[in-house]
Amino acid sequence: MNFLNEKKIRIFKLIIFSLLLVLSSIFIFSNEINCLAENVSTEVSPVILNNTSKHKEFKNNYGVLEVNNILKSKDIELYPGGIPIGVKISTEGVLAVGYSQIELKDNIIESSAKESGIEVGDILLKFNGKNIENSKDLARKLNDVKDKNIKILINRNGKELEKNVEVIIDSKGNKKIGLWVRDSTAGVGTLTFYHENTNKYGALGHPITDSETDKILNVKKGDLIESVIKSVRKGEKGLPGELKGIFINENTPIGNVTSNTSCGIFGEMKGNKLKSIYNKPYKVGKKEDIKLGPAKIISTVDENGPEMYDIEIIKLLSQTEAGPKSMVIKVVDKKLLEKTGGIVQGMSGSPIIQNDKIIGAVTHVLVNKPDTGYGIYIEWMLKDSNIIK
């Protein structure tokens, strides 16, 4: 009898221990942050005012995904990046990011935009049938309108809807609908690759999303700008580090930004800016070429420019569609750990090299383990850049 009781107790302890391990794993891997630098300038304008607010963060959504054998050619060669780049994009229409109450002479009322059914995350495309170019254009159209009710065409998750919105005149005589919108954003990240045959590039390895809504921003136009790293804040457990970068030669972009997808940003460069850094291009490593174990990343973390640093690929993740969570990586390079603590914001897009092939890019860091993060398979980036179909 005692033997049976002791056996039950041992089994119970084993079950509890296993549950704790699972919960610990969930906790560690749920605390993650993208590696795009926080050194950004994001304009957010209330529709009814000319002043703007600054926001300094990007957030990103990720999924766990499976690579199908999408590489069509074994002859693709890419010049690796590893250099800091500035990104400035303007959105198609304007993005609704929040509501504001409207103050009247006698009371305060809720947002009429909210009452009409416009939701945070909606893209406002047209105002009474005319295109909305940016937040200032929307404010100008609102101030000039004579009607009490207006029609706003929105895009919600790819579906276009028209909303009737009441224009309210507040206690100061301003026309308001009680909506905050965003039309542009900017930040610093890392270039992943340049493809000489097409002049196309890929960067970041993850999407640029709005900080309030987590929506991927639709690009109307964008510029790729030279950037330099001025300082670094070392990453610690619970506090992600950050590269502090600035734009240079802002009026002469080195390329454009034509798309912002779950796998990064893409466009064309104005000539090869990379040959002077790494004169030889690298073959592309397919998913099945990648092995657990040693690899390297190319990144710029100070004024010395891009350097190679040692990492370990510790897990390859199964994926069913494109996305930035393809592999788990760990920084083991003593020099990089001393300098940054591991992976920091601003390193998004740093190319991953293994066996003399470019196989992917750094995407984000685990907040509670700054030496560990995720990378994306290079195949996904090549597909979204239209270098392969």
GIZI-V920177 format. One record per pair of residues at least 12 apart in sequence whose ideal C-beta (glycine too) atoms are under 7 Angstrom apart, sorted by the first residue. I is the first residue (numbers start at 1). J is the second residue. Records with the same first field share a line. If there is no record, write none. Layout:
I: J / J
//
This chain:
28: 366 / 368 / 369
29: 366
31: 366 / 367 / 368
32: 364 / 365 / 366 / 367
33: 240 / 364 / 365 / 367
34: 58 / 59 / 60 / 206 / 348 / 363 / 364
35: 343 / 344 / 345 / 346 / 347 / 348 / 362 / 363 / 364 / 365 / 373
36: 58 / 187 / 189 / 204 / 345 / 348
37: 187 / 188 / 189 / 242 / 243 / 245 / 345 / 346
38: 56 / 57 / 242 / 345
39: 187 / 188 / 244 / 245
40: 56 / 58 / 185 / 186 / 187
41: 54 / 186
42: 54 / 55 / 182 / 185 / 186 / 211
43: 182 / 183 / 184
44: 97 / 180 / 182
45: 135 / 139 / 181
46: 100 / 180
47: 138 / 139 / 142 / 177 / 179 / 181
48: 139 / 142 / 174 / 175 / 176
50: 139
55: 211
57: 211
58: 187 / 208 / 209 / 211
59: 209 / 211 / 214
60: 206 / 207 / 209 / 364
61: 209 / 214
62: 323 / 324 / 325
63: 323 / 325
64: 317 / 319 / 325
65: 319 / 320 / 321 / 322 / 323 / 325 / 326
66: 318 / 319 / 320
67: 287 / 319 / 377 / 379
70: 379 / 383 / 388
71: 284 / 286 / 379 / 388
72: 388 / 389
76: 284 / 387
77: 281 / 282 / 283
78: 193 / 194 / 195 / 281 / 282 / 284 / 358
79: 193 / 194 / 196 / 272 / 274 / 275 / 278 / 281
80: 193 / 278 / 282 / 298 / 351 / 353 / 358
81: 190 / 191 / 192 / 193 / 194 / 203 / 274 / 349 / 351
82: 190 / 298 / 299 / 300 / 306 / 350 / 351
83: 190 / 191 / 277 / 300 / 306
84: 188 / 190 / 227 / 228 / 229 / 245 / 300 / 346
85: 189 / 190 / 191 / 203 / 224 / 225 / 227
86: 186 / 188 / 225 / 226 / 227 / 247
87: 186 / 187 / 189 / 222 / 224 / 257 / 265
88: 186 / 222 / 223 / 225
89: 184 / 185 / 208 / 217 / 219 / 222 / 257 / 260
90: 134 / 183 / 184 / 220 / 221 / 222
91: 183 / 184 / 217 / 218 / 219 / 220
92: 123 / 218 / 220
93: 123 / 124 / 125 / 132
94: 124 / 132 / 134 / 135 / 138 / 181 / 182 / 183
95: 123 / 181 / 182 / 210 / 213 / 215 / 217
96: 118 / 119 / 120 / 121 / 122 / 124 / 179 / 181
97: 120 / 180 / 181 / 182 / 210 / 212 / 213
98: 120 / 180 / 212
99: 111 / 113 / 114 / 178 / 179
100: 178 / 180
101: 178
102: 168 / 170 / 176 / 178
103: 170 / 171
104: 170 / 171
105: 171
110: 178
111: 177 / 178 / 179
112: 165 / 166 / 168 / 177 / 178
113: 165 / 177 / 178 / 179
114: 178
116: 163 / 164 / 165
117: 163
118: 152 / 154 / 163 / 165 / 179
119: 156
120: 213
121: 213 / 215
122: 154 / 155 / 156
123: 154 / 155 / 218
124: 138 / 152 / 154 / 181
125: 153 / 154 / 155
126: 152 / 153
127: 141 / 150 / 152
128: 150 / 151
134: 183
135: 181 / 183
138: 181
142: 167 / 175 / 177
143: 175
145: 167 / 175
148: 166 / 167
149: 164 / 165 / 166 / 167
150: 165 / 167
151: 164
152: 165
165: 177
182: 210
185: 208 / 217
187: 208
188: 227 / 243 / 245 / 346
189: 203 / 204 / 346 / 348 / 349
190: 203 / 299 / 347 / 348 / 349 / 350
191: 203 / 349
192: 205 / 264 / 349 / 351 / 361 / 381
193: 351 / 358
194: 269 / 272 / 274
195: 387
196: 272
198: 387
199: 268 / 269
200: 266 / 268 / 385 / 387
201: 255 / 266 / 267 / 269
202: 264 / 266 / 381 / 385
203: 264 / 265 / 349
204: 264 / 265 / 348 / 349
205: 263 / 264 / 324 / 348 / 349 / 361 / 362 / 363 / 376 / 381
206: 264 / 324 / 348 / 363 / 364
207: 260 / 261 / 262
208: 260 / 265
216: 260
217: 260
219: 257 / 258 / 259 / 260
222: 256 / 257
223: 253 / 256 / 257
224: 253 / 254 / 255 / 256 / 257 / 267 / 269
225: 247 / 250 / 253 / 254
226: 248 / 249 / 254
227: 245 / 246 / 247 / 248
228: 245 / 246 / 248
229: 243 / 244 / 245 / 300 / 301 / 302 / 303
230: 244 / 245 / 246
231: 244
232: 244 / 301 / 302 / 339 / 340 / 344
234: 340 / 341
235: 340 / 341 / 342 / 344 / 365 / 370
236: 341 / 370
237: 368 / 370
238: 367 / 368
240: 344 / 345 / 365 / 367 / 370
241: 340 / 341 / 344 / 345 / 370
242: 344 / 345 / 346
243: 301 / 344 / 345 / 346 / 347
245: 346
254: 269 / 270 / 273
255: 267 / 268 / 269 / 270
256: 268
259: 384
261: 384
262: 322 / 323 / 324
263: 322 / 323 / 324 / 376 / 380 / 381 / 384
264: 349 / 381 / 384
266: 384 / 385
277: 306
282: 353 / 356 / 357 / 358
283: 357
284: 357 / 358 / 378
285: 354 / 355 / 357 / 358 / 359 / 378
286: 379
287: 377 / 379
289: 357 / 359
290: 313 / 316 / 354 / 359
291: 354
292: 313 / 314 / 316
293: 312 / 313
294: 310 / 312
295: 311 / 313 / 352 / 353 / 354
296: 308 / 309 / 310 / 311 / 353
297: 309 / 311 / 350 / 351 / 352 / 362
298: 350 / 351 / 353
299: 347 / 350
301: 339 / 340
302: 339
309: 331 / 333 / 335 / 336
310: 332 / 333
311: 329 / 330 / 331 / 332
312: 329 / 330 / 332
313: 327 / 329
314: 328 / 329 / 330
315: 327 / 328
322: 380 / 383 / 384
324: 363 / 374 / 376
325: 374
326: 360 / 375 / 376 / 377
327: 360 / 374 / 375
328: 372 / 374
329: 373 / 375
330: 371 / 372
331: 343 / 371
337: 371
341: 370
342: 365 / 370 / 371
343: 362 / 365 / 370 / 373
344: 365
347: 362
348: 362 / 363
349: 361 / 362
350: 362
352: 375
358: 378
359: 378
360: 375 / 376 / 377 / 378
361: 375 / 376 / 378 / 381
362: 375
363: 375 / 376
//
